[in-house]
């Protein structure tokens, strides 16, 4: 396992995405790189483990703590990284001496699915909703609820405009303005 240090000059964005953390019982690692980004240009590779952030051991950090530590770095980000294999080589199947395959880093399938589901929170084109929002709608059973139709919205707007033009509204508005002016000593 090769350990190395990377120094990135800011400001953010740094050009990488983290996954894992103490709260997932998975080491922090690089899950995605922006092509041509600062991290990619500095030699960071997908799969690199994050050993330290700005000189602080990252082994005990939760995912959000690691993100906040990176955000707080400002103009200079120092990462201690570890790489199991060279960045450009194909992944190899590693076996233990008794020919048993190594266990995956993620202890169970549910945590792996959670990490995959939360990987991208940005809205998708055409839906207007983030993936997390759609998952939440599915969990609460509201994914098939529709927005009010255009006709209903149009009627609501028309009713509101009519209310603003009504004599009752006008009297209430004038009373309020007069009362406010009196309280503020603008009018006697």
C-alpha positions in Angstrom: 0.0 0.0 0.0 1.6 3.3 -1.1 1.0 6.4 1.1 1.6 9.9 -0.3 0.7 13.5 0.3 -1.1 15.8 -2.1 -1.1 19.6 -1.8 -4.0 21.4 -3.6 -4.0 25.1 -4.1 -7.4 26.8 -3.8 -10.0 28.0 -3.9 -12.5 25.2 -4.0 -13.9 23.3 -5.9 -11.2 20.7 -5.4 -12.5 18.3 -8.0 -13.3 15.2 -6.0 -16.1 13.5 -4.0 -15.7 11.6 -0.8 -17.4 8.4 0.3 -17.4 6.6 3.6 -16.4 7.8 7.1 -16.7 6.6 10.7 -20.5 6.8 10.6 -20.5 4.3 7.7 -17.8 2.0 9.2 -15.9 2.4 6.0 -12.6 4.3 5.5 -12.9 7.7 3.8 -12.0 7.4 0.1 -12.3 9.2 -3.2 -15.4 8.1 -5.0 -15.3 10.5 -8.0 -13.0 12.9 -9.7 -13.8 15.8 -11.9 -11.9 15.3 -15.2 -9.2 17.9 -15.4 -9.9 19.1 -11.8 -7.3 20.1 -9.2 -7.3 16.7 -7.6 -7.0 14.8 -10.9 -4.1 17.0 -12.0 -2.4 16.4 -8.7 -2.5 12.6 -9.2 -5.4 11.7 -6.9 -7.3 8.6 -8.1 -10.7 7.1 -7.5 -10.4 4.6 -4.7 -7.6 6.4 -2.8 -8.1 6.2 0.9 -8.0 9.5 2.8 -5.6 9.1 5.7 -5.4 12.8 6.8 -7.0 16.1 6.0 -4.9 19.3 6.6 -2.6 17.2 8.8 -5.4 15.7 11.0 -5.9 12.0 11.1 -9.1 11.3 9.1 -9.6 7.7 10.5 -11.9 8.9 13.2 -13.9 11.4 11.2 -17.5 11.0 10.1 -18.4 11.8 6.5 -19.8 15.2 7.4 -16.9 16.1 9.6 -14.5 15.3 6.8 -16.5 17.4 4.4 -16.5 20.3 6.9 -12.7 20.0 7.5 -12.1 20.1 3.7 -14.4 23.2 3.4 -12.6 24.9 6.2 -9.2 24.6 4.4 -9.8 27.7 2.3 -6.9 28.4 -0.1 -4.8 25.3 0.6 -5.8 21.7 1.0 -3.4 19.0 2.2 -4.4 15.4 1.9 -2.6 12.3 3.1 -3.7 9.5 0.8 -3.1 5.8 0.4 -3.4 3.7 -2.7 -3.7 -0.1 -2.7 -2.6 -0.4 -6.4 -1.4 1.9 -9.1 -4.1 4.2 -10.4 -3.9 3.1 -14.1 -3.8 -0.7 -13.5 -6.8 -2.9 -13.7 -8.2 -4.1 -10.4 -6.9 -7.5 -9.5 -8.7 -10.2 -7.5 -6.6 -10.5 -4.2 -6.9 -13.7 -2.2 -5.6 -14.6 1.2 -3.2 -17.5 1.7 -6.0 -20.0 2.3 -7.6 -19.0 -1.0 -10.5 -17.3 0.6 -11.4 -13.9 -1.1 -11.1 -10.8 1.0 -14.3 -9.4 2.4 -15.5 -6.1 0.8 -14.9 -2.9 2.7 -18.6 -2.3 3.2 -19.9 -4.6 6.0 -23.3 -5.2 4.5 -25.4 -4.6 1.4 -27.7 -2.1 3.1 -24.9 0.3 3.9 -23.5 -0.1 0.3 -26.9 0.8 -1.1 -27.2 3.8 1.2 -23.8 5.0 0.0 -24.8 4.5 -3.6 -28.2 6.2 -3.1 -26.7 9.3 -1.4 -23.9 9.7 -3.9 -25.6 12.3 -6.0 -28.1 14.8 -4.4 -28.4 17.1 -7.4 -31.7 17.4 -9.2 -31.9 15.3 -12.4 -32.8 17.1 -15.7 -36.5 17.0 -16.4 -37.7 16.0 -12.9 -36.9 19.1 -10.9 -36.4 16.9 -7.8 -33.2 15.5 -6.3 -32.8 11.8 -5.9 -33.0 12.1 -2.1 -36.4 13.9 -2.5 -37.7 11.2 -4.7 -36.5 8.5 -2.3 -38.2 10.4 0.6 -41.5 10.7 -1.5 -41.3 6.9 -2.1 -40.8 6.2 1.6 -43.7 8.4 2.6 -46.0 7.2 -0.1 -46.4 10.6 -1.7 -44.5 9.9 -5.0 -47.7 9.8 -7.1 -49.3 13.0 -5.6 -49.7 15.6 -8.3 -49.4 19.4 -8.2 -52.6 21.3 -8.5 -53.6 21.6 -12.1 -53.3 24.8 -14.0 -57.0 25.5 -14.0 -57.1 25.4 -10.2 -54.1 27.7 -9.9 -55.7 30.1 -12.3 -58.9 30.3 -10.3 -57.0 30.8 -7.1 -55.1 33.7 -8.6 -58.3 35.3 -10.0 -60.0 35.0 -6.6 -57.0 36.6 -4.9 -57.1 39.6 -7.3 -60.8 40.0 -6.8 -60.4 40.0 -3.1 -57.7 42.7 -3.4 -60.2 44.9 -5.3 -63.1 44.4 -2.9 -64.5 47.3 -0.8 -64.0 45.3 2.4 -60.3 44.9 1.6 -60.0 48.6 0.7 -61.6 49.6 4.1 -59.3 47.3 6.0 -56.2 48.5 4.2 -57.2 52.2 4.7 -57.9 51.6 8.5 -54.5 49.8 8.9 -52.6 52.6 7.1 -54.4 55.3 9.2 -53.7 53.4 12.4 -50.1 52.8 11.5 -49.6 56.5 10.7 -51.2 57.5 14.0 -49.0 55.2 16.0 -45.9 56.4 14.2 -46.8 60.0 14.8 -46.9 60.7 11.1 -50.5 61.8 11.3 -52.5 63.3 14.2 
